[in-house]
Amino acid sequence: MITLRDMRSDEFPAYRDYFIVDYADEIVATYGYSLEKSRTIAARALAVDLPQTTDTSDHSLLCIEEGACEDTVPATIGYLWYKLLDSGETVFILDFVLFEAFRGQGHGKAALQVLEQHLPDSGVEEIKLRVAADNRRALGLYERVGFTVTGYNMVKILE
């Protein structure tokens, strides 16, 4: 069973450390920047977007858990971070990750379904996200759960 719960403030440092490395790797692959510059960009982006960490308004940092039942202590298997846009009518997923050992087992689909089930009660009408063009696994997941491509992000690095 997959559940989503609010991240506690004492869990944020582990998330921050994961996010900076993961996002920096994506920046290197996508934009060709050095790893050092990419880590600086990733750390700055996180600090700007989450100035109050887990208490930043209009942002939700969630832990994805597996095994939440009476006989089992739930294990955190990933993270989901989103923000509200358009006066709360839109959720924009900023980060969604399952730890490597839990990928390819249906947990991502289940986590998105749990999220989707809870949103209409709060007035949310749509979910948006951005995915790297080379992330075929994520693209496949998002298409299977009903997302459609609405455009392309493009960049030109000036030397």
ChimeraX attribute file (.defattr): number of C-alpha atoms within 10 A of each C-alpha:
attribute: neighborCount
match mode: 1-to-1
recipient: residues
	/A:1	11
	/A:2	21
	/A:3	19
	/A:4	20
	/A:5	14
	/A:6	14
	/A:7	20
	/A:8	13
	/A:9	12
	/A:10	9
	/A:11	11
	/A:12	14
	/A:13	11
	/A:14	9
	/A:15	15
	/A:16	16
	/A:17	11
	/A:18	12
	/A:19	19
	/A:20	20
	/A:21	16
	/A:22	14
	/A:23	19
	/A:24	22
	/A:25	19
	/A:26	19
	/A:27	20
	/A:28	16
	/A:29	15
	/A:30	13
	/A:31	13
	/A:32	12
	/A:33	17
	/A:34	14
	/A:35	16
	/A:36	10
	/A:37	12
	/A:38	22
	/A:39	21
	/A:40	13
	/A:41	17
	/A:42	21
	/A:43	17
	/A:44	13
	/A:45	14
	/A:46	15
	/A:47	13
	/A:48	11
	/A:49	13
	/A:50	17
	/A:51	12
	/A:52	12
	/A:53	20
	/A:54	18
	/A:55	14
	/A:56	13
	/A:57	12
	/A:58	13
	/A:59	21
	/A:60	22
	/A:61	26
	/A:62	21
	/A:63	25
	/A:64	28
	/A:65	21
	/A:66	20
	/A:67	14
	/A:68	14
	/A:69	9
	/A:70	7
	/A:71	7
	/A:72	9
	/A:73	11
	/A:74	16
	/A:75	14
	/A:76	18
	/A:77	19
	/A:78	22
	/A:79	23
	/A:80	22
	/A:81	18
	/A:82	20
	/A:83	17
	/A:84	17
	/A:85	16
	/A:86	8
	/A:87	9
	/A:88	14
	/A:89	15
	/A:90	18
	/A:91	23
	/A:92	16
	/A:93	18
	/A:94	17
	/A:95	15
	/A:96	20
	/A:97	18
	/A:98	19
	/A:99	11
	/A:100	9
	/A:101	8
	/A:102	14
	/A:103	14
	/A:104	12
	/A:105	9
	/A:106	11
	/A:107	20
	/A:108	23
	/A:109	16
	/A:110	16
	/A:111	24
	/A:112	18
	/A:113	13
	/A:114	15
	/A:115	16
	/A:116	16
	/A:117	10
	/A:118	11
	/A:119	16
	/A:120	12
	/A:121	9
	/A:122	9
	/A:123	12
	/A:124	18
	/A:125	13
	/A:126	14
	/A:127	17
	/A:128	14
	/A:129	14
	/A:130	14
	/A:131	17
	/A:132	14
	/A:133	11
	/A:134	11
	/A:135	10
	/A:136	11
	/A:137	10
	/A:138	16
	/A:139	17
	/A:140	11
	/A:141	16
	/A:142	18
	/A:143	11
	/A:144	11
	/A:145	13
	/A:146	7
	/A:147	14
	/A:148	11
	/A:149	11
	/A:150	6
	/A:151	7
	/A:152	9
	/A:153	8
	/A:154	5
	/A:155	7
	/A:156	6
	/A:157	7
	/A:158	4
	/A:159	3
